[in-house]
Amino acid sequence: MAKASSPALSITAWQVIHSMRDGVVITDPQGAVMAANDAFCAVTGWPHDELIGRNLRILRSGKHDRAFFTRMWADITSKGSWQGEIWNRRKSGELYLEWLTISAITDNWGHTRCYIGISRDITSPKLNEERLRHLAQYDPLTGLPNRRLFIDLLRRALALRPPDGRLAVLFLDLDHFKDINDRWGHAAGDAFLRAVGSRLRGCVRRSDAVSRWAGDEFAVLLNPVFGRKDAARVAANILRVMRRPFNLRGRRTTTSVSIGGCMLEGKASPQKLLAKADRAMYAVKRLGRDDFRFWAKPGRAGRRVAPPAVKG
């Protein structure tokens, strides 16, 4: 660890930072480097004696515009920290991608004493492969399984279920989501979708699965269920939870969802189950939204099964 006018840390704390495999750098409020561990110097290519006192602008890659850094520092100022992917440049001129967390260290009066950055190089083939695999299976906005992974999970559930096992698929569409985008912009719309995904996760069990299907559509796998009333109870709870007000960056709004459901009856492919649930959901849309309905054979009205009372 370079010797410099570093923040007041105990020897034990310095030892921990020095031994970390992640890069750690501490700057003054203006961004000048006060201290850095060996891992940070190894990744950036800057020796300790050349790094101390320099502003971290020396690492900028040029791949991010001014708006990127404006959003970053807005988060640090308002929330005290920021994390995300960022491209930086080593001393050699080589670009590298890292996962960076920046936190502000403040005194008792709320004044910033210094900033601490913790970074990990994610350009190595192995880490990049894992990241690409994650991107291929999960929705980058909500972190939920995407359509591809959800179908795989459903196919696996169908293959492994016992002879008398039952499962259900729910297909959800947000009502009037376009109004949020039109009124407050896509950033608010994205925040809303993340909040919806979080609420949906709270409505199901660990054995179930929630997916962001596309746009403002979500899919839920209930595995196992004991019958239509069991699945209807979950749908009713989702309806109730989604009616609660959302707080989007200081703006209060309400919404509702339309839900279509399909119970497994005999043998069926994932695509057929999802298609039936999707048709049931559109039936709800036609009948006024903010409700749920099970798929029924053509020529019969979709069945709405009354669930047991849900408290709360």
DRENVEXBA-145321 format. One line per 3 residues: number of its first residue (from 1); their letters; for each residue x, y, z of C-alpha. Coordinates in pm, whole numbers, plus 50000, padded with zeros to 5 digits. Example, Ala and Ser with C-alpha at 12.3 -4.5 7.8 and 13.67 -1.06 7.14 Angstrom:
1) as) 51230 49550 50780 | 51367 49894 50714
! end
This chain:
1) mak) 50000 50000 50000 | 50140 50337 49904 | 50232 50566 50189
4) ass) 50041 50890 50159 | 49820 51127 50352 | 49555 50856 50372
7) pal) 49228 50862 50563 | 49235 50764 50928 | 49204 50386 50908
10) sit) 49327 50128 51154 | 49621 49908 51059 | 49382 49613 51045
13) awq) 49162 49793 50793 | 49462 49873 50574 | 49569 49510 50589
16) vih) 49225 49399 50475 | 49223 49646 50186 | 49579 49553 50089
19) smr) 49490 49182 50074 | 49173 49226 49865 | 49174 49081 49514
22) dgv) 48944 49363 49404 | 49102 49694 49325 | 49053 49959 49594
25) vit) 49130 50329 49552 | 49062 50624 49783 | 49046 50979 49654
28) dpq) 48995 51321 49803 | 48668 51506 49725 | 48822 51644 49404
31) gav) 48917 51298 49274 | 49292 51303 49347 | 49425 50961 49453
34) maa) 49516 50937 49822 | 49575 50561 49845 | 49537 50245 49637
37) nda) 49600 49875 49691 | 49822 49651 49481 | 49526 49498 49294
40) fca) 49417 49841 49170 | 49767 49925 49052 | 49804 49587 48879
43) vtg) 49481 49631 48682 | 49538 49995 48583 | 49912 49956 48518
46) wph) 49990 50266 48724 | 50263 50219 48992 | 50191 50353 49339
49) del) 50443 50635 49323 | 50302 50761 48992 | 49941 50722 49094
52) igr) 49933 50915 49423 | 49811 51270 49375 | 49684 51215 49021
55) nlr) 49318 51267 48937 | 49138 50950 48834 | 49041 51120 48510
58) ilr) 49360 50959 48379 | 49164 50631 48356 | 48881 50761 48139
61) sgk) 48834 50559 47823 | 48638 50808 47619 | 48362 50550 47562
64) hdr) 48114 50722 47796 | 47956 51059 47728 | 47901 51345 47972
67) aff) 47546 51223 48047 | 47684 50893 48180 | 47901 51069 48438
70) trm) 47624 51316 48520 | 47394 51026 48612 | 47674 50856 48807
73) wad) 47750 51160 49022 | 47381 51237 49067 | 47344 50892 49229
76) its) 47653 50941 49446 | 47527 51282 49560 | 47171 51171 49632
79) kgs) 47223 50811 49747 | 47584 50811 49867 | 47698 50546 49618
82) wqg) 47688 50421 49260 | 47766 50087 49101 | 47773 49961 48747
85) eiw) 47985 49866 48449 | 48234 50116 48315 | 48503 50114 48050
88) nrr) 48841 50250 48165 | 49188 50277 48013 | 49509 50125 48153
91) ksg) 49833 50323 48152 | 49932 50125 47843 | 49629 50261 47658
94) ely) 49443 49927 47660 | 49072 49948 47737 | 48918 49725 48002
97) lew) 48568 49671 48139 | 48519 49673 48513 | 48240 49651 48767
100) lti) 48282 49957 48985 | 48128 50065 49314 | 48190 50423 49432
103) sai) 48089 50531 49782 | 48114 50870 49949 | 48262 50879 50301
106) tdn) 48112 51167 50498 | 48172 51327 50835 | 47916 51389 51109
109) wgh) 47793 51701 50930 | 47739 51527 50599 | 48045 51675 50428
112) trc) 48230 51441 50193 | 48575 51353 50328 | 48675 51115 50052
115) yig) 48551 50864 49797 | 48631 50494 49792 | 48613 50291 49474
118) isr) 48608 49912 49460 | 48651 49760 49116 | 48679 49422 48949
121) dit) 48813 49361 48599 | 48544 49170 48409 | 48715 49158 48072
124) spk) 48878 48821 48135 | 48737 48543 47915 | 48592 48348 48205
127) lne) 48411 48639 48367 | 48296 48764 48030 | 48159 48419 47945
130) erl) 47963 48411 48271 | 47830 48758 48206 | 47723 48666 47853
133) rhl) 47551 48353 47986 | 47365 48563 48241 | 47263 48813 47974
136) aqy) 47135 48527 47760 | 46909 48397 48036 | 46803 48700 48242
139) dpl) 46631 49026 48166 | 46890 49305 48212 | 46631 49555 48341
142) tgl) 46454 49353 48612 | 46701 49068 48672 | 46417 48819 48621
145) pnr) 46449 48510 48399 | 46382 48600 48038 | 46149 48423 47798
148) rlf) 46412 48167 47694 | 46502 48063 48049 | 46136 48058 48158
151) idl) 46047 47813 47880 | 46342 47595 47986 | 46223 47602 48348
154) lrr) 45869 47515 48241 | 45992 47231 48019 | 46198 47094 48309
157) ala) 45901 47118 48547 | 45684 46927 48302 | 45944 46655 48261
160) lrp) 46006 46609 48635 | 45653 46636 48773 | 45506 46323 48934
163) pdg) 45211 46147 48765 | 44960 46325 48989 | 45152 46653 49000
166) rla) 44986 46977 48899 | 45125 47309 48788 | 44986 47632 48650
169) vlf) 45105 47914 48428 | 44990 48274 48474 | 45037 48534 48202
172) ldl) 45025 48900 48312 | 44997 49226 48124 | 45017 49567 48290
175) dhf) 44712 49784 48231 | 44777 50125 48071 | 45156 50100 48105
178) kdi) 45198 50323 47800 | 45046 50611 47998 | 45342 50606 48240
181) ndr) 45596 50622 47957 | 45403 50900 47784 | 45359 51105 48100
184) wgh) 45695 51067 48274 | 45933 50919 48020 | 46105 50586 47967
187) aag) 46330 50618 48274 | 46021 50622 48496 | 45878 50335 48292
190) daf) 46191 50130 48351 | 46180 50203 48725 | 45816 50096 48727
193) lra) 45893 49764 48554 | 46168 49694 48808 | 45924 49764 49092
196) vgs) 45665 49534 48935 | 45922 49255 48903 | 46017 49296 49268
199) rlr) 45653 49278 49381 | 45590 48968 49171 | 45886 48789 49329
202) gcv) 45731 48860 49666 | 45404 48694 49563 | 45545 48349 49484
205) rrs) 45743 48072 49649 | 46102 47964 49588 | 45976 47667 49387
208) dav) 45790 47901 49150 | 45936 48121 48877 | 45868 48476 48758
211) srw) 45976 48597 48415 | 45969 48924 48231 | 45826 48794 47906
214) agd) 45846 49105 47689 | 45776 49475 47732 | 45515 49503 48007
217) efa) 45425 49132 48004 | 45527 48886 48274 | 45484 48510 48315
220) vll) 45462 48308 48637 | 45510 47934 48685 | 45338 47790 48992
223) npv) 45491 47453 49072 | 45330 47269 49236 | 44966 47371 49284
226) fgr) 44682 47168 49437 | 44412 47288 49201 | 44250 47588 49035
229) kda) 44162 47755 49365 | 44525 47736 49471 | 44637 47909 49150
232) arv) 44348 48157 49175 | 44458 48252 49527 | 44802 48349 49394
235) aan) 44645 48546 49108 | 44416 48729 49352 | 44713 48818 49571
238) ilr) 44904 48953 49270 | 44604 49169 49176 | 44583 49304 49530
241) vmr) 44956 49375 49557 | 44969 49549 49219 | 44685 49784 49313
244) rpf) 44900 49935 49589 | 45045 50276 49494 | 45393 50288 49339
247) nlr) 45643 50562 49420 | 45843 50642 49105 | 46116 50896 49178
250) grr) 45888 51094 49404 | 45581 51047 49186 | 45291 50843 49317
253) ttt) 45095 50629 49072 | 44866 50329 49071 | 44814 50052 48822
256) svs) 44647 49716 48773 | 44720 49395 48584 | 44523 49157 48366
259) igg) 44601 48791 48435 | 44526 48480 48233 | 44587 48134 48373
262) cml) 44617 47779 48245 | 44627 47461 48451 | 44814 47160 48319
265) egk) 44560 46906 48204 | 44717 46591 48064 | 45020 46634 47841
268) asp) 45107 46974 47705 | 45410 47157 47571 | 45536 47479 47731
271) qkl) 45429 47672 47421 | 45071 47541 47438 | 45037 47622 47808
274) lak) 45167 47974 47755 | 44948 48029 47450 | 44637 47929 47644
277) adr) 44727 48153 47937 | 44794 48435 47691 | 44449 48394 47532
280) amy) 44286 48395 47875 | 44471 48716 47959 | 44340 48887 47645
283) avk) 43991 48775 47740 | 44036 48966 48067 | 44148 49271 47869
286) rlg) 43832 49258 47661 | 43613 49222 47971 | 43750 49532 48145
289) rdd) 44102 49452 48280 | 44219 49427 48644 | 44104 49065 48686
292) frf) 44210 48706 48619 | 44054 48424 48423 | 44145 48067 48337
295) wak) 44164 47943 47981 | 43868 47744 47853 | 43809 47554 47532
298) pgr) 43687 47757 47232 | 43318 47830 47252 | 43318 47834 47632
301) agr) 43371 48136 47851 | 43696 48140 48041 | 43644 48025 48395
304) rva) 43699 48268 48679 | 43750 48058 48992 | 43688 48241 49317
307) ppa) 43992 48202 49542 | 43986 48168 49920 | 43980 48502 50097
310) vkg) 44319 48676 50102 | 44396 48878 50411 | 44548 49219 50395
! end
